[in-house]
Amino acid sequence: MIVCIAEKPSVARDIARVIGATAQHEGYLEGNGYQVTWTFGHLCELKLPEDYYPQWRQWTLAQLPMLPRPFGIRLKDDQGVQKQFRIIEGLMKQAEYIVNCGDAGQEGELIQRWVMQKVGIACPVKRLWISSLTEEAIREGFQNLEPAANRDSLYEAGLCRAIGDWVLGMNATRLYTLKYGRREMKAPPLSVGRVQTPTLALIVKRQREIEQFVPEPYWVLATKYRDTLFTAQKGKYHDEAEAQRALEQITGRPFTVTAVQTKRGKEAPPKLYDLTSLQVECNKKFGYSADITLNLIQSLYEKHVTTYPRVDTTFLSDDIYPKCPKILTGISGLYPELMAPFRGKALRKSKKVFDSSKVTDHHAIIPTGIAPQNLTDAEQKVFDLVARRFISVFYDDCLFDTTTVEGESGDVPFKVQGKHIVEEGWRAVYKRESREVDDDDAEQKDEERLLPDFQKGESGTHEPQLSKKMTTPPKPYTEATLLRAMETAGKTVDDEKLREAMKENGIGRPSTRAAIIQTLFRRRYIRLERKSLVATATGCELIDIIREELLKSAELTGRWEKKLRDIERKTYNAATFVSEIKEMVSNIVAQVKADNSNRFVTLTPEETKTKKARKQ
């Protein structure tokens, strides 16, 4: 028998139906020479400290650092998990060969490899590598099974990630809890993690910038000529006297147009979605958390209507291009008016969309071509975003004219810009929705602004005005802006190309960032105020008490992420990564143990309230 193992029962059923394994048994399906079984995500995990040495069960500073050699795995302490594992073990022991049908990513590889290691298999293993769960994709995948060894580096990267998180998380959490926690109050442990702590540090840093911000006045000089507001080219005046002199200089004098220039520009369609950009868009448009969006797009993937979601690229490989007409045809019934420009024409192929060199394991999230049915309202909204984005990349660029008009009065130069869309191009794909303007949404700043027909040399009366304004603090993070900050290791990056390049050093993976944010909520280190993420008192104190920059620097954590990617690409050594993490943790333990400052983290009001309620 050929044993296939998938990551979920629902995925196993999809695969079994395609390959003819239709007879149901407890924990697996069988037929046509195949047995198809499944895990429930992770059945195995790295051993707990006490599994290595009994004395590690006790939380004491003397036992730190805990650095197992070698690391081992164990079955999760769950009856359902152990029952399913025994079924899998029985099938694998008798298998001719095994097909690893886990999710085609780092975590999926790790889940199934650990199960096979725990079983102690002796037969060959092949790998199913697909980007969607459609019948066509599954059939094609089984016709092109890979040797399991092709994905060894993927497993190594996943293993290094798990070991790194264990070494840092287990040691740092015990270290900071024992050293700085309020044990006499039986406070919860101070959770410290490789990604969660730098993420919390980003939120705390932004919060401090807001709290410490001191507004400063500035003045803006403008004038209205022919119902059009021109602004002084100097920009902000930080000295009121200077601004008043400039106002006096132009008052009572005519305004003259000195230059009129129009430039034709073009705007390419927006990039396809990777997971992070989809989460950002859903948070902005619908208020969905990163976790909710991940669950929705995962559901769409399992319903066969979109491709694999846990991706960090916005490109498609060149071999996808011939399949695009069929995909568009499959969803044409939902968007008939948007398909009209494609009739009788070859689809546009842009290097900004199709570039195999920018795709490693998986391409951007796109529809599969299967028309969705019975979606929830939330699923329909997410599918619509993915579908419209895919349709739009085959449209022409949007053409627009930008007109710059310069003028002066009393030797003070002014300027105004207007924009006129000449050909909508891809913008026709998107419905014009009236929505509240968000300063962080670049798309909303690009609306048309028509100017009167100005002529160079014309002159006339105008209405000067001087406005006093105050500088404003940075905005608190929302989930959307935090996801972007995690993607760029805390750097503020608006340029798409630069942001794409910085993904190499982002903190966390696209598939784990939502879980990291949820962990911070669960630990009560952050809370939500309207759409803003706010650090609690405990969250702020935890970051303050951590003086070791390695633990809370998004930039340094980003470098570790880069090394994990390089392990996957076989350009960095896995053993070196683990050695570096162990050395780093050993140094941090030594530094904290030597701290005699007698500092500690207090409880938040919410936690104190909870504890009082328990006592009552």
C-alpha positions, 0 to 999 in steps of 0.5 A: 500500500501507498500511504498518504498523510495530509495535515487535516482530515478535510484535505485528506478527503479531497486527496482521497477522492481524487486518487480513488481511496473511497472506503472509510476506516477509523482514522484513514481512507482506503482504495485503489492501492492507497491509504490516506490518513491525516494529522491534526496539525502538530501531533508531535512537539519538541520535548519539554524541559523535564523530559530531558532532566527531572530537575528541569521541572523546577523553575530555578535560576540555577538550572539556567540556561537549559540547552538540550543536546540533542533535541528530541520530540514527543507526542502531544499529551492528548488522547485524540492525538495519541489515538490517531498517531497509533493508526498512522504508525500501523499504516506506515509500518506496512507501507510500500512508500509514503507520500507526504501531503502536508501543507507545502510550506515550512511548517507543513514539512515539519509536522509530517517529518516529526510524525515519520521520525516518531514512527521510525519509518524504513520505507521511501518517502515522496513529496506532494507539492501543490499550490491549490486543492483543486482536482486538477492540481492534485492529479498533476501533483501526483503525476509529479511527486518529488523525492522527499530529499528535495525538501530537506532544507525546508525541514531544516529551516523549520526545525531550526525555527522550532529549536530557536523558539524553544531555546529562547522562549523556555530560558528567557521566560523562566529567567525574567519571571524568576528574576523580575516577576512578583512571585509572592503575588503569584503573578503569571509568567513573564512570557518572552519570545523570539518574535513576540518580544520585538513585536511588543517592543515596536508597540511600546516604542510607538506608544512612548513616542506618542506620550512624549510628543510635544506639539509645536506650532507652525504656520502655512501661507496659502492664497485662493486664486480663481477658486483654487488654493495655492500653497507657498512653496516654502511649506511650513513656517516655524517662525510666526513673525516670518510668516506674518511678514510673508503675508504682508508681502503679498497682501494687496498685490496681484497674483501672477501665474508663472508656469503651467506644466502638464506631464503624462504619467501611468500607474501599473495595477496593484501587486497581487496579494501575499498573505500580509498585504491581504491581511493589511487590506482586510484590516483597513477595509473590513476591520478584520484582525490578521487572525480572522483574515488568515482563517478566512483565506485558509477556508477559501483554500480548503474550499478550492477557490483560492490558492495556497495562502501562507505566502510571502511573494506577490509574483506568479511564476511564468508557467502560470500564465498559460493557465490564466485564461481558464482561471478567468473563464471560471470566475467570469460569471461573477464578473461578466462586465470586467471580462469584456476587455479580454475578449478576442485578445491575448492577456497582458503579461507583465514582468511586474506580475510574472517573474519566476525568479521572484517565486520560490515555493509558492506564488501569490494568492489568486483564484483557482478558477472554480466559482465559489458557492455557499460562502459566508459574507466574510469569505465572499468579501475576501474572495472578491478582493483576491479575484478583483486583484487578479483580474486587474493585473491583466488590464492596461495601466491607468493613464493620468495627467499631472498639472503643476501650476506655479505662481507668485505674489510679492516675490513669494512663490506658490504652487498647486497640483492637479490630477486628471485621469485620462484612461482608467485602465485597471481602476475600472475593476474597482468600484468607487466606494465612498469611504472615510479617508485614511492618511495611511492609505496611499490609494485614497490620496490619488483621487482626481483633482481637476484644476481650471485652465490656467495660462502662463502670465495671467494675473488677478486678485487673490485672497491670502490666508495664514493658518496656524497649525500644530504638529501631530504625534505619530499614529498608534499601530493598528493591526494593518500598520503593525503587520507592515512594521513586522514585515520591514523589521520596524522600518517605515517603508512606503515604496513597494519595491523597497518593501519587497526587498526588506521582506527578507529581514522581516520578523516572523513569517506571514503565516505566524504574524497573526498568531504572534499578535494574538499571543500578545493579546492573550498575555494581556501585554496589549489591548485594542482601543477602537482600531489602535493597539495599545500596550498595557502597563505590564507590556510596557514594564516588561519591555523596560525591564529587558535591557538586552537589546538582542531580545527586543530589537526588530532589526536583529530578529529580522536578521535571524529570520534572514538566516532561516530563509538562507537555511531553506535556500542552502546558503547558511548552515543549520548547526551554526544557527542553533549554535548562535542562538544557544550562545546568545541565550547563554550570554543573556542568562549570565547578564540577567543573573548578574543584575542586582538592581532589584527591579520587578514587573508589577501587575496590570489593573486588569490582572489585579482585578482578576486575582481579587475576583479569584480570592472572593 
